[in-house]
Amino acid sequence: MAGDPGGNFVDFQDVWLAYNEELLAQNHFAVEAIDLKVRQGEFIAIVGPSGCGKSTFMKLTTGLKMPSKGRILIDGEPVTGPLKISGMAFQAPSLLPWRTTVDNVLLPLEIVEPYRSNFKSKRKEYVERARQLLQKVGLAGYEDKFPWQLSGGMQQRASICRALIHEPKMLLLDEPFGALDAFTREELWCILRDLWAEQQFNVILVTHDLRESVFLADTVYVMSKSPGRFVVQKKIDLPKPRDLEITYTKEFTDIVHELRGHIGAIRQHGRQPTGQHGGQQSAGVAS
């Protein structure tokens, strides 16, 4: 049932993907046997070796790719094409250089229905929404600046605002902080933490930064080498909201080291060796 607050927002049911018919005929899959259930409002992170299928999983989740086998439900509805209820941000902010910060944030409302049809009549309302978002991420006073006048961290903040301007139910982040320095990255962790706590949209974060995944997520999933499948599910049982001081605690670093051990084993063996799940359930088991 769509919008069921006690239900699963994301539901992958034995999903496999081959990128074309020839690869499908050869049983050559990019991801395989994905069974995943994500609760309404849950924040999950996905980690794993390069090329394991993390970005492919994101494309499946947003409807940019259709599975070769299996079924995907988002908010209780089968995915049949690109979703309008999701927002995305990537490592490269990709702000349009000829548009101001506020106009870059407004861009999805000019493209996505039903906002597109009434953009002119509601522009004042939408501009105010964009300005409020920019204020929340610390960009008050930069609304009328152009991308070249912003630092990398500022551009990424604007990119996150753009992903949230149409009030999506799900935010997908593909290495959004990977190109930033450590201090800026941690500052943006806290901004994302606060936005999520306030609005309670679902978040799927793909990252190579294990500290980032443990700091932000409710659950971290580890993917195997290609063909990717989820082989480890780690619940992050640390108090929330988390501040940066927690990253220096033994409990935090133990979880990071455990995840690093799983990924090291996957790099060596291709998949997580039997008996190396650290007491965690397989990701195929419902959260």
N, C-alpha and C positions, 0 to 999 in steps of 0.2 A: 504494500500500500504506500503510495507516494506521500512523503512528508511524515511518516510514522516516527515520532520522536524516540520510540523504543526499538526501532528496527535497524536493519543494516542499510546504510546509504550506498555502499559499493558492494556488489556481489558478483564475483567471477566464478563461473561454474565450468570447470574443466576446459579452460580456454587454451587453444593452440593457435599459433600464427605462422604461416609461411608467406613470404613476401610476393610470391607469384605462383601461377599454376604449375610451372615446371618444377620449382622447388617443392611444392606440395606433393607432386607425383613421386619425387625422390625422398619424401618424408624428411625434408630438410627444414627444420623449424627454427625461427628466431626465439620464440618462447614456447614452452610446452607445459601442459598439465597444471595451469594456474588455477588454483582454488583459493579464493580470498574473500573474506567478509569483513567489512569495515563499518563500525557502528556510526550512527548519526552523530556528527560533531567531533569525531575522532581525528587526531593528528597522527599520521604515520610517516615514517621515513623509510626509504629504500636504499640500501647500500650493496656494494658488490664490485667485483673486478670490472675493469673497462671492457666494453663490448658484450656485457652479459645480458642485455635486453631491457635495461632500466628505462631508457627513452622509448623503446617499443611499447612497454607496458603503459607509459603515459599516453601514447597515441591511441592505444586501445581504450583507455579510460575516458578519453575525450571524444571518442567516436571518429577520430581522424583515420583510423584503420579498423576494419571489420575482422573478427576472428575467422580463421579457416575452420575451426571446430569449437564447439562450446557456446556459451551464452554469457552475456554481460548485462546486469541490471544496475542502473544508477537511479537512486531515489525511487526504487520500486518499479521503474519503467525499463523495458528492453532498449539497449542502445542500437539505433538503426542509422545513425549519421552524426555529424558534428553537434556537440551539445552547446546549448545557449546558457546553461546554468553553471558553467565553469569559467574560471579566469586562469590565465597562465602567465608566468614570468620566467625568463631564461637568464643564463649567465650574461649575455649581451643585452643591455637594456633596449637597444634598437629604437630609441626615440627619434622621431622625424626632425631633422635639423632646422627646418623652416617653420616649425610650430613652437610656440611657447610651452612652458611646462604644463600650464593648466590645459592648453589645447591638446597636448599629447595625452594627458589623462582622459580627456573627453572623447578621444577617438573611438573607442568601442561603442559609445552611445550614438555615434553617427553611422555606424555600420550594422549593429545588431537590432533586430526587431524585438519588442515593439517600440524601442526607444527611437529608432531611426525615423519612424513616421511622424513622431511629434517633437523631434529635436528642436526645430525652430521655435515652436510655440512654448516649449519648456526649457529653452536654453538657460534662462536666468536661474531656474531651479537646479539644473544640472551643473552649472558653473559653481553655485554655492556648495553643492555636494562635493565637487572636485576640490574646492578650496578647503573644506572641512577635512577631507582625507589628507591633503597635503600638510595641513596644520598638525594632524595627528602623527605624521612621520617626521616632523621637524623641518618642513619646507615652507613654513609661513614666511612671506617676504620674497620668495623665489618663484611665485606663480607666473610672473610675466618674463622670466628669464628664458633664454634659449639653451638647448642642451650643451652647447660649447661653453656656456658660462657656469656649468655645474660640474662638481667633482664626480668621480665614478660612483662613490657612495650615494651622492644626491641623485644621480641618474637612476640608480637601482631603486631608490625609494620611490621616485616618480613612476618607475615601471610597475612596482607593486600596487601603487594607487590606481594606475591604469587597469590592472588586472581585477581590481575590486570595485571599480566605478559603477558597474552594472549590478552590484550587489549579488554576486554569484553564490550558489550554495556550496561550491567546491573550488578550492584554490590549488592549482598544480604548479609546483616550483621545480625547475630542472637546473640544478647547480646555480641558483641565483646569486650566491655570494662568492663563488669560486675565484673570481678575478680580483677580489678586494683584499686590502691589507688586513691583518689580524684584528686590529682595533676597530676598524670600520665594520668588519664582518660581525664581530661580537655585538656591536651597537645595533646592527640590523637584526640580529637574533632577538634582541630584547624588543625591538619595534614589532617584529612579527609575532612574538609571544603575546604582546599586549593587544594587538589587533585581533588575534585568534580568540583570546580570552574574552574580549568584549563582544565579538560577533558570532563566535561558535560555528563558523563554517567548517566544512571538512577540509583538511589539508593533506596533500600527498607531496612529500619532499623527496626528490632524488638528489643525493649528495655523495661525494667521496670523503667528506669530513665527518669522521666518526664522532668527534666531540659535538659537532653541530647536531647530528642526529639524536644523540642522547640528551642533549640540553633541551631540544624542542619537542620531541615526539612522545606520544603515549606508548607507541609500539614501533620497534625497528625490525624490518624484514631484510634478510640477507639473500641475495640471488646467487645462483650457481653460474659457472661459465656457460657460454652459449652451447646449446639452446637453453635459455634462461628459465629457471623455475625457482620458486621460493623454497629454501631449504632450512632456514632458521627463522623463528619468530621470537623476538625478545621483548617482553613487557618491561617498560621502564618504570619501576616502582620507586620513584623518587618524588618527594613532596613538590606540589605545585601551588602557586607559581614559583618557578625556579629563577634565582638570580645568579649572576656570574660567579659568585663565591662558591657555589656548589660544584663548579668544574674543578676545584682544587681538592675536593674531598676524596677519601679512599673509596667510598661507595660509587662515586661517579667514575673515577679512573679504573676501578675494577670492571665496570660494565664496558668501558671503551676497550680495555685490554681483552676482554672476552670476545667482543665483536671482531677485534683485529685478529685474534686467534682463529676464528671461524673463516675469515676471508683468507688468511694465510693458508689454511688447510685446503680451501677451495682452489687457490692458485696452484697449489702443489698437486692436488689430486683431481682437479676438474669439478668434482662435486664434494659436498661435505661427507667425509668418511662416516661409516656406520658407528654409532656410539659417541659421536662428537657434537651432539646438539646441546650440550651443557644443561640438560634438564629441561630445555624448552620444547614446546610443542612444534610439530611441523606447521608451516604456514598454511597448509591446506586445512587445518583445523580452525573452525570459526573462533574469532576473537571473543 
